[in-house]
Amino acid sequence: MRDYFLPAGDEYQQRLAVGWLSVAVGFLLASGIYPLLLALARTTYEMPWKDFFYTALVLHVDFTVLWWLLAIAGVFWSLNGVARSAGFDLLALFLVVAGGIIAGIAPMTGDANPLTNNYVPMLENRMFIKGLLVFGGGVTLLVLRSLMATPYRSVFAADGEGAMRFGVWTAAVAVLIALLVLAWTFADVPLSHGRTYYEVLYWAGGHVLQFAHTALLAVCWLWLAYVCGINVPAGPRAIMAMFAIGVLPAIFSPWVFLHFETGGPEFMTWFVDLMRYGNGTAPILVGLAVAWGLMRGHEGDADRHHLFSSLLFSMLLFALGGMLGLFIGESSTLITAHYHGSIVSVTMAFMAMVYYWLPMLGFDRPNLKWAKIQVYAYAIGQAIHIIGLAWGGGHGMKRKVVGTTQDIGVQALVTPQDLVGVGGVIAVLSGILFAIVVLPVMFRGRKASATA
């Protein structure tokens, strides 16, 4: 069996990884609180600010797709690097946390003015924008640090660990390119405001950022397969080639700025095609290898059942999201269903890695019974939610509109909106359950430095 995993590293790497792990879990919990606040927006209580529903929606999405996902990336990059400047690392951590706190309290400082643009939904609120800038500075430092601290001799080693390090490195490259094209867009597009401006501003960077998420998704699948005793029938060089093919389209994205008008129709379409035809390459290739190994059998272990289930559900949700993407036409919740399938598969894999990392980094093992319940509830809830979105999208249900305000002509005992609501509530509660399972273990602290 090939050893597709990363060692815990030295004490400094472990402490840094624990820092990013704490940030990730904290903001995932925060992102789960906002959907519960959305329920209050439908009661008779007076809400503390205008546009409460969409304000809570914006913060929920941003804390999930930015703070949670990139903080987990910080764990991977910490394990993949070597000790450098402690001040540099602490500053990156501080800026990411401070940016999240500033963004989270922004609605209380004035009108929120929520905008439901793609990738980074916005509040046109000075405090929120300051929080995003602080966060962006922290992410920039994190990515630069990860690239400078990468042990390149190990990254290109033709063994299981080298293949994993290479995959983690490609994710850092993708984030760096995403930051570059974001800055390029900002320089090219006249400063303005409103949904159209932010849609264009985040279009290129948002699309490229997905390449980082899918690269780390493939890394998670390989790692979980190794932990669960699945013999992946692809050698390290083949796996490295899969990661290289996966990130290659993103590397060419700056070329678009030299050939098309920034924000123009050709520009926007190019990035849609970039993600449609390029972003799934690495997880599809790695996923096929893992699936082939899975069909050949695995080592059953009750203590790792939650990890095996997470791997399986993550792969199935990714496949579901990909298949739904083939049917996308006009704008509807079918797009949302496709994106949810893809991004939820990443979150499920990341949750599994958190369960695995805790004992690896010296914490107690989380409660396996509740971890298993959480995995199944999250997967089932998200599946119901996605099916509802896809069903409604087939009948023209619009995106980013409160479901109860839409009459899509479905006359049935159970409607798409019902599935979206029920599935969403199950998924949110199971996300909070994840934090309930993980946080007490983290609060008790590390018992010892890991040696693996």
C-alpha positions in Angstrom: 0.0 0.0 0.0 1.3 3.4 -1.0 1.7 5.9 1.9 -0.4 8.8 0.7 -0.3 11.0 3.9 1.7 13.9 5.4 3.6 13.5 8.7 2.7 15.7 11.6 6.1 17.5 11.4 7.9 19.1 14.3 6.4 20.9 17.3 6.4 24.3 15.6 4.5 22.9 12.5 2.0 21.2 14.8 1.4 24.4 16.9 0.9 26.4 13.7 -1.5 23.7 12.3 -3.5 23.8 15.5 -3.8 27.6 15.2 -5.3 27.3 11.7 -7.5 24.4 12.8 -8.9 26.5 15.6 -9.7 29.4 13.2 -11.4 27.0 10.8 -13.6 25.4 13.3 -14.5 28.7 14.9 -15.6 30.3 11.7 -17.5 27.2 10.6 -19.5 27.4 13.8 -20.1 31.1 13.1 -21.2 30.3 9.6 -23.7 27.9 11.1 -25.2 30.4 13.5 -26.3 32.8 10.7 -28.7 30.3 9.1 -30.4 30.0 12.5 -30.7 33.8 12.6 -32.3 33.6 9.1 -35.2 31.7 10.8 -35.7 34.6 13.1 -36.0 36.9 10.1 -39.3 35.1 9.4 -40.8 35.7 12.9 -42.6 38.7 14.2 -39.6 39.9 16.2 -38.0 43.2 15.1 -34.6 42.5 13.6 -31.5 44.6 14.6 -30.8 45.9 11.1 -32.4 46.3 7.7 -32.3 43.5 5.1 -31.7 41.0 7.8 -32.3 37.9 5.7 -29.8 38.7 3.0 -27.3 40.2 5.5 -27.2 36.9 7.4 -27.0 35.0 4.1 -24.0 37.0 2.9 -22.1 36.4 6.2 -23.0 32.7 6.3 -21.6 32.2 2.7 -18.4 34.3 3.3 -17.5 32.6 6.5 -18.0 29.2 4.9 -16.3 29.6 1.5 -13.6 32.0 2.6 -12.7 31.7 6.3 -13.5 28.0 6.8 -12.0 26.7 3.6 -8.9 28.8 3.5 -8.1 28.2 7.2 -8.2 24.5 6.5 -5.9 25.1 3.7 -3.7 26.8 6.3 -3.5 23.5 8.2 -2.4 21.7 5.1 0.2 24.3 4.3 1.5 24.3 7.9 2.1 20.6 7.7 3.6 20.9 4.3 6.1 23.6 5.3 9.1 24.1 7.5 9.7 26.5 10.4 10.2 30.1 9.2 9.5 33.4 10.8 7.1 32.9 13.8 6.1 36.6 13.6 5.1 36.2 10.0 2.9 33.2 10.8 1.3 34.8 13.8 0.5 38.0 11.8 -1.2 36.0 9.1 -3.3 34.2 11.8 -4.1 37.5 13.5 -5.2 39.2 10.3 -7.5 36.4 9.2 -9.2 36.3 12.6 -9.4 40.1 13.0 -10.8 40.4 9.5 -13.6 37.9 10.3 -14.5 39.7 13.6 -14.6 43.0 11.8 -16.8 41.6 9.0 -19.1 39.8 11.5 -19.9 43.0 13.5 -20.1 45.2 10.4 -24.0 45.1 10.2 -24.2 46.7 13.7 -22.2 49.7 12.6 -24.7 51.0 9.9 -26.8 49.9 7.0 -25.6 46.5 5.8 -26.7 46.9 2.1 -26.3 43.2 1.2 -25.4 42.2 -2.3 -25.8 38.6 -3.5 -23.1 38.7 -6.1 -21.2 35.4 -6.9 -18.2 34.1 -5.0 -17.8 36.8 -2.4 -21.2 38.2 -1.5 -20.8 41.7 -0.2 -22.2 44.1 2.3 -21.7 47.6 1.0 -20.7 48.7 4.4 -17.3 50.4 5.2 -16.6 48.2 8.2 -17.3 45.0 6.2 -15.0 46.1 3.4 -12.3 46.9 6.0 -12.7 43.4 7.4 -12.4 41.8 3.9 -9.2 43.8 3.3 -7.7 42.7 6.6 -8.6 39.1 5.8 -7.2 39.4 2.3 -3.9 40.6 3.8 -3.8 37.6 6.1 -4.5 35.2 3.3 -1.8 36.8 1.1 0.8 36.4 3.9 -0.4 32.8 4.5 0.1 31.9 0.8 3.4 33.6 0.5 4.6 31.9 3.7 3.5 28.5 2.5 5.3 28.9 -0.8 8.5 30.1 0.8 8.5 27.4 3.5 7.8 24.5 1.2 10.5 21.9 1.2 10.9 21.6 -2.5 13.1 18.6 -2.5 10.4 16.7 -0.7 7.7 18.1 -2.9 9.1 16.6 -6.1 10.1 13.3 -4.5 8.7 10.3 -6.3 7.0 8.7 -3.3 3.6 8.9 -1.6 4.5 11.7 0.7 6.0 13.7 -2.2 2.9 13.3 -4.2 0.8 14.6 -1.3 3.1 17.6 -0.8 3.0 18.3 -4.5 -0.9 18.4 -4.4 -0.9 20.7 -1.4 1.7 22.9 -3.2 -0.5 23.2 -6.3 -3.4 24.5 -4.1 -1.1 27.3 -2.8 -0.2 28.1 -6.4 -3.9 28.3 -7.3 -4.6 30.7 -4.4 -1.7 32.9 -5.4 -2.9 33.1 -9.0 -6.5 33.9 -7.7 -5.1 36.8 -5.7 -3.1 38.0 -8.7 -6.1 38.0 -11.1 -8.2 39.7 -8.4 -5.7 42.5 -8.1 -5.5 42.7 -11.9 -9.3 43.0 -12.1 -9.3 45.7 -9.5 -6.7 47.7 -11.4 -8.6 47.3 -14.8 -12.2 48.0 -13.7 -13.1 51.6 -12.7 -13.9 51.8 -9.0 -17.6 51.7 -8.4 -20.3 50.0 -6.3 -23.3 47.8 -6.6 -23.8 44.2 -7.5 -22.6 44.4 -11.1 -19.2 45.9 -9.9 -18.6 43.2 -7.4 -19.7 40.5 -9.7 -17.0 41.5 -12.2 -14.4 42.2 -9.4 -14.5 38.7 -8.0 -15.3 36.8 -11.2 -11.8 35.8 -12.2 -10.4 35.3 -8.8 -13.4 33.4 -7.6 -13.2 31.0 -10.4 -9.5 30.4 -10.0 -9.9 29.9 -6.2 -12.0 26.8 -6.8 -8.9 25.1 -8.3 -7.3 25.3 -4.8 -10.3 23.7 -3.2 -10.5 20.8 -5.6 -6.7 20.2 -5.3 -7.1 19.9 -1.6 -10.2 17.8 -2.0 -8.1 15.3 -4.0 -5.4 15.4 -1.3 -8.1 14.5 1.3 -9.4 11.6 -0.7 -5.9 10.1 -1.0 -5.2 10.7 2.7 -8.5 9.2 3.8 -8.1 6.3 1.5 -4.7 5.5 3.0 -6.1 5.8 6.6 -9.0 3.5 5.7 -6.8 0.8 4.2 -7.7 1.4 0.6 -4.9 0.5 -1.8 -5.0 3.2 -4.5 -3.7 1.6 -7.7 -1.9 4.8 -9.0 1.8 5.4 -8.3 3.2 8.7 -7.0 4.3 10.0 -10.4 0.8 9.4 -11.8 -0.8 11.2 -8.9 1.6 14.1 -9.3 0.7 14.3 -13.0 -3.0 14.4 -12.0 -2.4 17.4 -9.7 -0.3 19.1 -12.4 -3.0 18.7 -15.0 -5.5 19.9 -12.5 -3.8 23.2 -11.8 -2.5 23.9 -15.3 -5.6 25.6 -16.6 -5.6 28.1 -13.7 -1.9 29.0 -14.5 -3.1 30.3 -17.9 -5.8 32.6 -16.5 -3.7 35.8 -16.5 -3.5 35.4 -20.3 -7.2 36.4 -20.6 -6.5 39.9 -19.3 -4.2 40.5 -22.3 -6.7 39.4 -24.9 -10.2 40.3 -23.7 -11.7 43.4 -22.1 -11.9 42.9 -18.3 -15.5 42.3 -17.4 -16.6 41.9 -21.0 -18.7 39.0 -22.4 -15.7 37.1 -23.7 -13.9 37.6 -20.4 -16.8 36.3 -18.3 -17.5 33.3 -20.6 -13.8 32.3 -20.6 -13.7 31.9 -16.8 -17.0 29.9 -16.9 -15.5 27.5 -19.4 -12.2 27.4 -17.4 -14.1 26.0 -14.4 -16.5 23.9 -16.5 -13.8 22.1 -18.4 -10.7 22.4 -16.2 -11.5 22.6 -12.5 -12.7 19.1 -12.0 -9.8 17.4 -13.6 -7.7 16.6 -10.5 -10.5 15.2 -8.3 -12.0 13.3 -11.2 -8.7 11.5 -12.0 -7.8 11.0 -8.3 -11.4 10.0 -7.5 -11.4 7.3 -10.2 -8.1 5.9 -8.8 -9.5 5.9 -5.3 -12.8 4.4 -6.5 -11.0 1.6 -8.2 -9.0 0.9 -5.1 -12.2 0.9 -3.1 -13.9 -1.7 -5.3 -10.9 -3.9 -4.7 -11.7 -3.8 -1.0 -10.5 -2.0 2.2 -9.5 -2.8 5.7 -12.7 -2.5 7.9 -12.1 -0.7 11.2 -15.0 0.4 13.4 -12.8 3.3 14.8 -12.4 4.7 11.3 -16.0 4.2 10.0 -16.7 7.9 10.2 -13.7 8.6 8.0 -14.6 5.9 5.5 -18.2 7.2 5.4 -17.0 10.8 4.9 -14.8 9.7 2.0 -17.6 7.8 0.3 -20.2 10.6 0.8 -17.7 13.3 -0.3 -17.1 11.4 -3.6 -20.8 10.8 -4.2 -21.7 14.4 -3.6 -19.0 15.6 -5.9 -20.2 13.3 -8.6 -23.8 14.5 -8.0 -22.7 18.1 -8.3 -20.8 17.4 -11.4 -23.7 15.6 -13.1 -26.1 18.4 -12.3 -23.7 20.8 -13.9 -24.2 19.1 -17.2 -27.9 20.2 -17.2 -27.3 23.9 -16.4 -29.0 26.3 -18.9 -30.6 29.5 -17.7 -30.0 30.9 -14.3 -31.9 28.9 -11.7 -31.3 27.0 -8.5 -29.9 24.2 -10.6 -26.7 26.2 -10.6 -26.9 26.4 -6.8 -27.5 22.6 -6.7 -24.4 22.0 -8.8 -22.2 24.4 -6.7 -23.5 23.0 -3.4 -22.7 19.4 -4.5 -19.2 20.5 -5.4 -18.4 22.7 -2.4 -20.2 20.5 0.2 -18.0 17.5 -1.0 -15.0 19.7 -0.1 -16.4 20.6 3.3 -17.3 17.0 4.1 -13.7 15.9 3.3 -12.3 18.7 5.4 -14.5 17.8 8.3 -13.2 14.2 8.1 -9.6 15.5 8.1 -10.4 17.5 11.3 -11.5 14.3 13.0 -8.3 12.6 11.9 -6.0 15.5 12.7 -7.1 15.9 16.3 -5.4 12.8 17.6 -2.6 13.2 15.1 -1.8 16.6 16.6 -1.9 15.4 20.2 -5.6 15.9 21.1 -8.0 13.3 22.5 -10.0 11.3 19.9 -13.4 12.9 19.4 -16.5 10.9 20.4 -16.8 8.4 17.5 -20.5 7.7 18.0 -21.5 11.4 17.6 -18.9 11.8 14.8 -20.6 9.0 12.9 -24.0 10.5 13.5 -22.8 13.9 12.4 -21.3 12.6 9.1 -24.5 10.7 8.1 -26.8 13.7 9.1 -24.7 16.2 7.2 -24.5 14.0 4.1 -28.3 13.2 4.1 -29.3 16.8 4.8 -27.1 18.2 2.1 -28.4 15.5 -0.4 -32.0 16.4 0.4 -31.1 20.1 0.0 -29.4 19.6 -3.3 -32.2 17.4 -4.7 -34.7 20.2 -3.8 -32.6 22.8 -5.5 -32.2 20.7 -8.6 -35.9 19.9 -8.7 -36.9 23.5 -8.2 -34.3 24.6 -10.8 -35.9 22.3 -13.3 -39.1 24.3 -12.8 -37.4 27.7 -13.0 -37.0 28.4 -9.3 -34.8 31.5 -9.1 -31.5 31.7 -7.2 -31.0 33.9 -4.1 -34.7 34.5 -3.6 -36.7 33.4 -0.5 -38.4 30.2 -1.5 -41.8 31.0 0.0 -42.1 34.0 -2.4 -41.9 31.8 -5.5 -44.7 30.0 -7.2 -43.0 27.5 -9.6 -46.1 25.6 -10.4 -45.3 22.4 -8.6 -48.5 20.9 -7.1 -47.4 18.1 -4.8 -47.6 17.0 -1.2 -43.9 17.7 -1.0 -42.5 20.7 -3.0 -38.9 21.6 -3.9 -39.0 24.4 -1.4 -39.9 21.8 1.3 -36.8 19.7 0.5 -34.6 22.7 0.3 -35.8 23.9 3.8 -35.8 20.5 5.5 -32.4 19.5 4.0 -30.9 22.8 4.8 -32.0 22.7 8.5 -30.6 19.1 8.9 -27.3 20.2 7.2 -27.0 23.3 9.4 -27.7 21.5 12.6 -25.3 18.7 11.7 -22.7 21.4 10.9 -23.2 22.8 14.4 -23.0 19.2 15.8 -19.6 19.0 14.2 -18.4 22.0 16.2 -20.0 20.5 19.4 -18.1 17.2 18.8 -14.8 18.9 18.0 -14.6 22.0 20.2 -14.6 20.2 23.7 -11.7 18.1 22.5 -9.8 21.2 21.4 -10.7 23.0 24.6 -9.2 20.2 26.7 -5.9 20.9 24.9 -3.1 18.8 23.5 -1.9 15.9 25.7 1.4 15.4 23.9 3.3 16.4 20.8 2.6 14.0 17.9 5.5 11.9 16.7 4.2 10.8 13.3 
